């Protein structure tokens, strides 16, 4: 009787939400065709993706049949988006487990496979793969790793809204629940058309980067950037993902490649609505947009300071780095290149490395740690707190100082010339506070768990691991540095960080909304 009473009070149509999750999962099998074709081309085992496709289709259809005519409201949209990111990560782990079975691969462990899959879809870029390279893993499996980031970058649900007619109704609620940042700007009256425009811009930039990288290779400026790498890196640059197929990340490629990737990371961390408007003959939107100016200013200042530190040679481990990659003290080009690359990579939460920044001085590393909390722009593929929230916080603090001196003054916080709603400002403060609380609590949880298994980590290493997973950045410092990984953490910490990546990608609040009783009951 009690169970029946509780069910009667539930006001969320969970069957409709789960049914739509099934639709998305079913079509995820289409994406698995690409690595299967790659396996055929390289003469690798096609069974891994063949079996994965069959399982994905059956699972998706089984979920879809829970509701033949799903009706989507605001509550169902929250549930559908949150569940989608969890379920696609679980389904996306299947190829890793199948490929790892019977081998010494760390991915044979389902927890590791789930970690890698969630890291891919949320564009975090943290890895538990251990050794990365074609000697250890197939071309097809590595491509799947990169493809998960590309699918997750602009948003799986945004893609579903763009191509699935059944999601066109309620699409705005879905995109608001999923989109990184405080909200998504409608570029056209129809939300499905807006979703298609965003994905077209995303696809166009991915193709442009491929052409430039492969062109460098053909011209002799990028010896290691063959066809596979030229395809793989745009798939992980534009989503600010960072899953390079090279074990040494972008350090394995020439300076020309690094210079080309920097502006694409900058664009990936920019509001895609601005990018689209610029392509419509309005390039001045960048100069007119306060958020973009702040975003560019933060990266410019951080780059200048870090470049100065590298130029001065303030790094105890620099002498141990091969001269062909290290920023030699006194070398202006190398100092600026590595500083610009690493600052851009961290601030936009891409996670690539042009060299092992573990060897840099403590001041430079703390500047990068600060960059992990900045994040990209609203409406970009970047993670973390987001530039626009910091901008509103700073402007409102400035307003508070002004009204303290002039209590009779009416001084709204303005963004782009328009006043920001006071409710939105409170929401931004709540999000920022919640983000920092989760960060510090998570540092304690992961640190205690590391002590439990006698895994020796410094506080900076744990802080960077938590900041990198919660902010969807990827690499941290020390044991989780750009040339290392998360393999040695206890399985409990890995599961916890899977949840951090999931919550970070969903901007935290939707996850907490699901945990409230009022959400489930009227």
Buried (B, 14 or more C-beta within 10 A) or exposed (E): EEEEEEEEEEEBBBBBBBBBBBBBBBBBBEBBEBBBBBBEEEEBEBEBBBEBBEBBBEBBEEBBEBBEEBEBBEBBBBBBBBBBBBBBBBBBBBBBBBBBEEEEBBBBBBBBBBBBBBBBBBBBBBBBBBEBEBEBBBBBBBBBBBBBBBBBBBBBBBBBBBEBEBBBEBBBBBBBBBBBBBEBBEBEEEBBBBBBBBBEBBEBBBEBBBEBBBBBBEEEBBEEBEEBBBBBBBBBBBBBBBBBBBBBBBBBBBBBBBBBBBEBBBBBBBBBBBBBBBBEEEEEBBEEBBBBBBBBEBBEEBBEBBBBBBBEBBBEEBEEBEEEBBBBBEBEEBBBBBBBBBBBBBBBBBBBBBBBBBBBBEEBBEBBBBBBBBBBBBBBBBBBBBBBBBBBBEBBEEBEEEEEEEEEEEBBBEBEEEEBEEEBBEBBBEBBEBBEEBBEEBBEBBBEBBEEEEBEBEEBBBBBBBBBBBBBBBBBBBBBBBBBBBBBBBBBBBBBBBBBBBBBBBBBBBBEBBEEEEBBEE
